[in-house]
Amino acid sequence: MQKVLNQEEIDAMVRAARGGNRADSDPVSHAHVEPWDIRRAGQIGREQLQAITQLHEGFARNLTHSLGAYLRVVFATALVSAEHLTYREFLQRIPETTYVASCHLDPMGVNAALQLDLKVAFPIIDLLLGGEGKSMGETREITEIEEQILDSVTRIICRELGAAWQALSLEAKFEERLEPGEAQRLMPPDEKTLSLSFEVTMSDVRGGLNLAVPATVSNALLRKIAAEWSHRRPRGVSDSRQRLMRVLLDCPFEIELGAKDLTVPVRTLAELAPSNVVTFARPATEPASLLIAGVEKFRALPARCGTSRAAKVLAPAATFDSQDHKEKLQ
């Protein structure tokens, strides 16, 4: 009895005959396609990221010393990340209830956004008011008086930021604290920014300090850094290496001629007295160890060079030990 095919089975057979099962063997059909956002073009490269990181790690160290001395507590700032984000993405990453301020960058005439977590801001305010700087469990908006107290800390941050960017002769000036609506209007939402994230630690408090800098500033910084590196490279690595080797040749180094693994009974040590002679279980003719910085490198014999003590080098310690081991086996 012949099988009768329905229309769907006939269409499937026709498609398979025309395509030669191409759908099963073509890897393109299984490719994963994702949308590309043109705003993400021009991300920071590896070398550029290294340059930006080194620059702002110095800023974090200087800020640690400055705020630590100002607050008179153990204060630490560390760079966590540096990346290009749109200003909208930067705002989406910060808490809704927080401290945001604007900094004006002269002479480029642009603004940067500075954000500080309130769980760090409140202990700082408490310290400046004479408290112990303990963390607060609740999260609330800061008052006008607290805002004015915190302005002095923001000015220190802007001052250290300007010092880190001195290659561009940029001066960061604190302007004012921004309300949430004002912060959204500080820069266009789609403007690309350099987002710098820092972790702030003081006693038992830990929070974030974030900066959003217009890409025009970061691009200028990268061009300046690249120009300085290209100016320094022609000096050559080999020349500096040779100078370093010449300087090291005149450096004093600790060297010692002695005998290793000598043991005596505790009774002998307890009975030691002036004019006593301690006998070791080692022949006097056996070479001693020449120690360089505490490490045995050669076997040598005591000698004299004029009125100075000297050592006659016989062989490397490893070679000498291997030969001695072979003689014992024979």
One Martini backbone bead per residue (centre of mass of N, CA, C, O) as a GRO file, in nm:
protein
  330
    1MET     BB    1   0.092   0.038   0.026
    2GLN     BB    2   0.074   0.362  -0.046
    3LYS     BB    3   0.191   0.668   0.052
    4VAL     BB    4   0.021   0.964   0.144
    5LEU     BB    5   0.088   1.292   0.087
    6ASN     BB    6   0.085   1.589   0.204
    7GLN     BB    7   0.141   1.919   0.152
    8GLU     BB    8   0.364   1.966   0.370
    9GLU     BB    9   0.551   1.728   0.283
   10ILE     BB   10   0.595   1.826  -0.006
   11ASP     BB   11   0.722   2.104   0.065
   12ALA     BB   12   0.962   1.988   0.225
   13MET     BB   13   1.088   1.826  -0.010
   14VAL     BB   14   1.135   2.069  -0.199
   15ARG     BB   15   1.319   2.237  -0.011
   16ALA     BB   16   1.538   2.016   0.020
   17ALA     BB   17   1.609   1.993  -0.285
   18ARG     BB   18   1.690   2.294  -0.331
   19GLY     BB   19   1.891   2.329  -0.065
   20GLY     BB   20   2.049   2.076   0.042
   21ASN     BB   21   2.036   2.119   0.359
   22ARG     BB   22   2.146   2.415   0.432
   23ALA     BB   23   2.027   2.478   0.717
   24ASP     BB   24   2.209   2.253   0.865
   25SER     BB   25   2.513   2.355   0.741
   26ASP     BB   26   2.480   2.658   0.790
   27PRO     BB   27   2.645   2.874   1.010
   28VAL     BB   28   2.496   3.148   0.964
   29SER     BB   29   2.215   3.064   1.088
   30HIS     BB   30   2.370   3.059   1.395
   31ALA     BB   31   2.418   3.343   1.427
   32HIS     BB   32   2.488   3.608   1.651
   33VAL     BB   33   2.289   3.899   1.678
   34GLU     BB   34   2.375   4.238   1.755
   35PRO     BB   35   2.332   4.542   1.849
   36TRP     BB   36   2.474   4.861   1.752
   37ASP     BB   37   2.624   5.123   1.930
   38ILE     BB   38   2.753   5.421   1.820
   39ARG     BB   39   2.817   5.551   2.108
   40ARG     BB   40   3.056   5.318   2.161
   41ALA     BB   41   3.252   5.452   2.007
   42GLY     BB   42   3.575   5.495   2.122
   43GLN     BB   43   3.700   5.328   2.320
   44ILE     BB   44   3.917   5.245   2.550
   45GLY     BB   45   4.220   5.144   2.534
   46ARG     BB   46   4.471   4.982   2.680
   47GLU     BB   47   4.686   5.210   2.683
   48GLN     BB   48   4.492   5.436   2.764
   49LEU     BB   49   4.396   5.305   3.028
   50GLN     BB   50   4.674   5.303   3.162
   51ALA     BB   51   4.717   5.609   3.161
   52ILE     BB   52   4.461   5.688   3.317
   53THR     BB   53   4.516   5.515   3.566
   54GLN     BB   54   4.787   5.638   3.657
   55LEU     BB   55   4.686   5.928   3.690
   56HIS     BB   56   4.439   5.854   3.902
   57GLU     BB   57   4.611   5.715   4.118
   58GLY     BB   58   4.753   5.974   4.200
   59PHE     BB   59   4.498   6.121   4.286
   60ALA     BB   60   4.418   5.919   4.511
   61ARG     BB   61   4.670   5.959   4.686
   62ASN     BB   62   4.644   6.265   4.732
   63LEU     BB   63   4.358   6.251   4.855
   64THR     BB   64   4.432   6.082   5.097
   65HIS     BB   65   4.622   6.292   5.229
   66SER     BB   66   4.442   6.544   5.234
   67LEU     BB   67   4.184   6.429   5.383
   68GLY     BB   68   4.333   6.302   5.621
   69ALA     BB   69   4.444   6.576   5.728
   70TYR     BB   70   4.169   6.728   5.746
   71LEU     BB   71   4.016   6.496   5.927
   72ARG     BB   72   4.204   6.316   6.113
   73VAL     BB   73   4.206   6.035   5.953
   74VAL     BB   74   4.162   5.733   5.816
   75PHE     BB   75   4.217   5.766   5.462
   76ALA     BB   76   4.083   5.618   5.150
   77THR     BB   77   4.173   5.603   4.795
   78ALA     BB   78   4.044   5.412   4.506
   79LEU     BB   79   4.068   5.289   4.199
   80VAL     BB   80   3.830   5.104   3.999
   81SER     BB   81   3.738   5.278   3.731
   82ALA     BB   82   3.764   5.334   3.359
   83GLU     BB   83   3.514   5.484   3.140
   84HIS     BB   84   3.294   5.505   2.870
   85LEU     BB   85   3.007   5.720   2.899
   86THR     BB   86   2.715   5.826   2.917
   87TYR     BB   87   2.544   6.046   3.103
   88ARG     BB   88   2.301   5.861   3.147
   89GLU     BB   89   2.461   5.615   3.255
   90PHE     BB   90   2.581   5.758   3.497
   91LEU     BB   91   2.308   5.829   3.640
   92GLN     BB   92   2.209   5.525   3.662
   93ARG     BB   93   2.451   5.440   3.875
   94ILE     BB   94   2.341   5.630   4.077
   95PRO     BB   95   2.187   5.728   4.334
   96GLU     BB   96   1.909   5.903   4.417
   97THR     BB   97   2.033   5.948   4.705
   98THR     BB   98   2.263   6.217   4.687
   99TYR     BB   99   2.578   6.372   4.602
  100VAL     BB  100   2.584   6.653   4.373
  101ALA     BB  101   2.835   6.818   4.171
  102SER     BB  102   2.984   7.099   4.017
  103CYS     BB  103   3.258   7.140   3.778
  104HIS     BB  104   3.476   7.379   3.656
  105LEU     BB  105   3.670   7.388   3.348
  106ASP     BB  106   3.967   7.551   3.317
  107PRO     BB  107   3.965   7.682   2.982
  108MET     BB  108   3.732   7.490   2.843
  109GLY     BB  109   3.429   7.539   2.953
  110VAL     BB  110   3.347   7.289   3.134
  111ASN     BB  111   3.164   7.024   3.290
  112ALA     BB  112   3.157   6.838   3.595
  113ALA     BB  113   3.073   6.543   3.777
  114LEU     BB  114   3.004   6.492   4.133
  115GLN     BB  115   2.991   6.190   4.338
  116LEU     BB  116   2.862   6.114   4.676
  117ASP     BB  117   2.809   5.912   4.914
  118LEU     BB  118   2.621   5.933   5.206
  119LYS     BB  119   2.778   5.712   5.377
  120VAL     BB  120   3.025   5.923   5.365
  121ALA     BB  121   2.922   6.214   5.413
  122PHE     BB  122   2.814   6.197   5.707
  123PRO     BB  123   3.083   6.125   5.856
  124ILE     BB  124   3.228   6.381   5.762
  125ILE     BB  125   3.037   6.581   5.897
  126ASP     BB  126   3.075   6.471   6.184
  127LEU     BB  127   3.377   6.537   6.203
  128LEU     BB  128   3.350   6.851   6.146
  129LEU     BB  129   3.153   6.865   6.421
  130GLY     BB  130   3.316   6.659   6.639
  131GLY     BB  131   3.288   6.374   6.583
  132GLU     BB  132   3.346   6.018   6.498
  133GLY     BB  133   3.237   5.911   6.213
  134LYS     BB  134   2.983   5.750   6.197
  135SER     BB  135   2.758   5.552   6.078
  136MET     BB  136   2.444   5.555   5.900
  137GLY     BB  137   2.143   5.393   5.855
  138GLU     BB  138   2.014   5.625   5.727
  139THR     BB  139   1.847   5.780   5.439
  140ARG     BB  140   1.899   6.123   5.348
  141GLU     BB  141   1.878   6.439   5.311
  142ILE     BB  142   2.058   6.713   5.304
  143THR     BB  143   2.126   6.996   5.444
  144GLU     BB  144   2.234   7.315   5.419
  145ILE     BB  145   2.453   7.293   5.634
  146GLU     BB  146   2.578   7.027   5.532
  147GLU     BB  147   2.643   7.135   5.252
  148GLN     BB  148   2.849   7.354   5.343
  149ILE     BB  149   3.044   7.155   5.477
  150LEU     BB  150   3.095   6.976   5.213
  151ASP     BB  151   3.227   7.189   5.026
  152SER     BB  152   3.521   7.170   5.133
  153VAL     BB  153   3.570   6.881   5.023
  154THR     BB  154   3.513   6.941   4.723
  155ARG     BB  155   3.746   7.144   4.688
  156ILE     BB  156   3.972   6.938   4.736
  157ILE     BB  157   3.903   6.755   4.500
  158CYS     BB  158   3.939   6.973   4.279
  159ARG     BB  159   4.233   7.041   4.342
  160GLU     BB  160   4.349   6.750   4.285
  161LEU     BB  161   4.242   6.735   3.997
  162GLY     BB  162   4.406   6.973   3.884
  163ALA     BB  163   4.686   6.849   3.956
  164ALA     BB  164   4.651   6.596   3.766
  165TRP     BB  165   4.590   6.818   3.511
  166GLN     BB  166   4.853   7.003   3.460
  167ALA     BB  167   4.922   6.934   3.159
  168LEU     BB  168   4.653   7.124   3.074
  169SER     BB  169   4.598   7.364   3.268
  170LEU     BB  170   4.377   7.277   3.465
  171GLU     BB  171   4.083   7.406   3.644
  172ALA     BB  172   3.905   7.303   3.927
  173LYS     BB  173   3.577   7.429   4.009
  174PHE     BB  174   3.361   7.481   4.245
  175GLU     BB  175   3.014   7.549   4.244
  176GLU     BB  176   2.762   7.328   4.307
  177ARG     BB  177   2.493   7.187   4.421
  178LEU     BB  178   2.280   6.928   4.291
  179GLU     BB  179   1.992   6.853   4.186
  180PRO     BB  180   1.846   6.610   4.013
  181GLY     BB  181   1.747   6.799   3.781
  182GLU     BB  182   2.021   6.953   3.744
  183ALA     BB  183   2.200   6.706   3.676
  184GLN     BB  184   2.054   6.636   3.400
  185ARG     BB  185   2.140   6.942   3.279
  186LEU     BB  186   2.453   6.956   3.267
  187MET     BB  187   2.428   6.737   3.034
  188PRO     BB  188   2.391   6.565   2.777
  189PRO     BB  189   2.279   6.243   2.768
  190ASP     BB  190   2.470   6.160   2.497
  191GLU     BB  191   2.724   6.236   2.624
  192LYS     BB  192   3.049   6.169   2.636
  193THR     BB  193   3.225   6.010   2.910
  194LEU     BB  194   3.447   6.002   3.180
  195SER     BB  195   3.438   5.736   3.409
  196LEU     BB  196   3.514   5.768   3.759
  197SER     BB  197   3.590   5.519   4.007
  198PHE     BB  198   3.577   5.530   4.366
  199GLU     BB  199   3.704   5.419   4.682
  200VAL     BB  200   3.591   5.492   5.010
  201THR     BB  201   3.782   5.484   5.325
  202MET     BB  202   3.658   5.497   5.679
  203SER     BB  203   3.699   5.290   5.895
  204ASP     BB  204   3.360   5.153   5.877
  205VAL     BB  205   3.356   5.305   5.594
  206ARG     BB  206   3.197   5.260   5.262
  207GLY     BB  207   3.232   5.420   4.932
  208GLY     BB  208   3.151   5.643   4.665
  209LEU     BB  209   3.341   5.806   4.393
  210ASN     BB  210   3.223   6.007   4.119
  211LEU     BB  211   3.317   6.085   3.773
  212ALA     BB  212   3.218   6.321   3.508
  213VAL     BB  213   3.390   6.362   3.203
  214PRO     BB  214   3.436   6.502   2.930
  215ALA     BB  215   3.573   6.382   2.638
  216THR     BB  216   3.747   6.631   2.571
  217VAL     BB  217   3.934   6.595   2.815
  218SER     BB  218   4.031   6.300   2.777
  219ASN     BB  219   4.148   6.343   2.493
  220ALA     BB  220   4.354   6.557   2.577
  221LEU     BB  221   4.505   6.378   2.776
  222LEU     BB  222   4.589   6.155   2.575
  223ARG     BB  223   4.750   6.337   2.384
  224LYS     BB  224   4.953   6.436   2.597
  225ILE     BB  225   5.062   6.160   2.682
  226ALA     BB  226   5.151   6.064   2.399
  227ALA     BB  227   5.354   6.296   2.354
  228GLU     BB  228   5.539   6.232   2.596
  229TRP     BB  229   5.613   5.943   2.517
  230SER     BB  230   5.734   6.012   2.233
  231HIS     BB  231   5.957   6.199   2.363
  232ARG     BB  232   6.098   5.971   2.545
  233ARG     BB  233   6.174   5.722   2.361
  234PRO     BB  234   6.441   5.821   2.202
  235ARG     BB  235   6.643   5.767   2.441
  236GLY     BB  236   6.626   5.484   2.526
  237VAL     BB  237   6.670   5.186   2.697
  238SER     BB  238   6.973   5.109   2.671
  239ASP     BB  239   7.099   5.361   2.796
  240SER     BB  240   6.972   5.332   3.080
  241ARG     BB  241   7.084   5.049   3.132
  242GLN     BB  242   7.385   5.123   3.123
  243ARG     BB  243   7.381   5.332   3.350
  244LEU     BB  244   7.280   5.138   3.568
  245MET     BB  245   7.521   4.939   3.553
  246ARG     BB  246   7.743   5.144   3.627
  247VAL     BB  247   7.629   5.212   3.907
  248LEU     BB  248   7.620   4.916   4.024
  249LEU     BB  249   7.934   4.858   4.020
  250ASP     BB  250   7.969   5.073   4.283
  251CYS     BB  251   7.814   4.896   4.470
  252PRO     BB  252   7.777   4.769   4.767
  253PHE     BB  253   7.840   4.423   4.881
  254GLU     BB  254   7.765   4.148   5.056
  255ILE     BB  255   8.039   3.948   5.191
  256GLU     BB  256   8.123   3.596   5.288
  257LEU     BB  257   8.352   3.391   5.480
  258GLY     BB  258   8.255   3.051   5.552
  259ALA     BB  259   8.093   2.802   5.755
  260LYS     BB  260   7.874   2.542   5.717
  261ASP     BB  261   7.725   2.325   5.930
  262LEU     BB  262   7.817   2.381   6.226
  263THR     BB  263   7.861   2.165   6.516
  264VAL     BB  264   7.787   2.164   6.873
  265PRO     BB  265   7.759   2.107   7.180
  266VAL     BB  266   7.608   2.248   7.448
  267ARG     BB  267   7.833   2.191   7.650
  268THR     BB  268   8.051   2.354   7.503
  269LEU     BB  269   7.908   2.627   7.522
  270ALA     BB  270   7.877   2.632   7.838
  271GLU     BB  271   8.219   2.599   7.872
  272LEU     BB  272   8.303   2.857   7.773
  273ALA     BB  273   8.630   3.020   7.748
  274PRO     BB  274   8.898   3.174   7.767
  275SER     BB  275   9.132   2.993   7.554
  276ASN     BB  276   8.952   2.821   7.409
  277VAL     BB  277   8.905   2.528   7.192
  278VAL     BB  278   8.710   2.466   6.910
  279THR     BB  279   8.598   2.167   6.765
  280PHE     BB  280   8.543   2.058   6.438
  281ALA     BB  281   8.380   1.835   6.200
  282ARG     BB  282   8.632   1.957   6.007
  283PRO     BB  283   8.854   2.009   5.788
  284ALA     BB  284   9.094   2.260   5.728
  285THR     BB  285   9.113   2.198   5.402
  286GLU     BB  286   8.833   2.277   5.362
  287PRO     BB  287   8.638   2.464   5.199
  288ALA     BB  288   8.468   2.746   5.196
  289SER     BB  289   8.202   2.977   5.206
  290LEU     BB  290   8.071   3.200   4.962
  291LEU     BB  291   7.877   3.474   5.058
  292ILE     BB  292   7.600   3.635   4.884
  293ALA     BB  293   7.368   3.775   5.052
  294GLY     BB  294   7.352   3.479   5.213
  295VAL     BB  295   7.450   3.318   4.953
  296GLU     BB  296   7.576   3.037   4.817
  297LYS     BB  297   7.823   3.040   4.537
  298PHE     BB  298   8.108   2.956   4.660
  299ARG     BB  299   8.431   2.810   4.678
  300ALA     BB  300   8.687   2.887   4.931
  301LEU     BB  301   9.000   3.031   5.034
  302PRO     BB  302   9.194   3.158   5.246
  303ALA     BB  303   9.354   3.485   5.218
  304ARG     BB  304   9.612   3.726   5.097
  305CYS     BB  305   9.629   4.095   5.023
  306GLY     BB  306   9.857   4.199   5.177
  307THR     BB  307   9.670   4.358   5.439
  308SER     BB  308   9.435   4.184   5.325
  309ARG     BB  309   9.171   4.007   5.308
  310ALA     BB  310   9.092   3.691   5.138
  311ALA     BB  311   8.964   3.497   4.845
  312LYS     BB  312   8.989   3.181   4.688
  313VAL     BB  313   8.841   3.085   4.409
  314LEU     BB  314   8.736   2.765   4.289
  315ALA     BB  315   8.406   2.718   4.279
  316PRO     BB  316   8.107   2.651   4.239
  317ALA     BB  317   7.895   2.514   4.461
  318ALA     BB  318   7.742   2.314   4.278
  319THR     BB  319   7.996   2.182   4.146
  320PHE     BB  320   8.142   2.099   4.405
  321ASP     BB  321   7.918   1.914   4.523
  322SER     BB  322   7.903   1.714   4.283
  323GLN     BB  323   8.197   1.616   4.298
  324ASP     BB  324   8.191   1.520   4.593
  325HIS     BB  325   7.968   1.308   4.547
  326LYS     BB  326   8.123   1.129   4.344
  327GLU     BB  327   8.364   1.059   4.529
  328LYS     BB  328   8.193   0.912   4.744
  329LEU     BB  329   8.083   0.689   4.550
  330GLN     BB  330   8.382   0.581   4.472
   0.00000   0.00000   0.00000
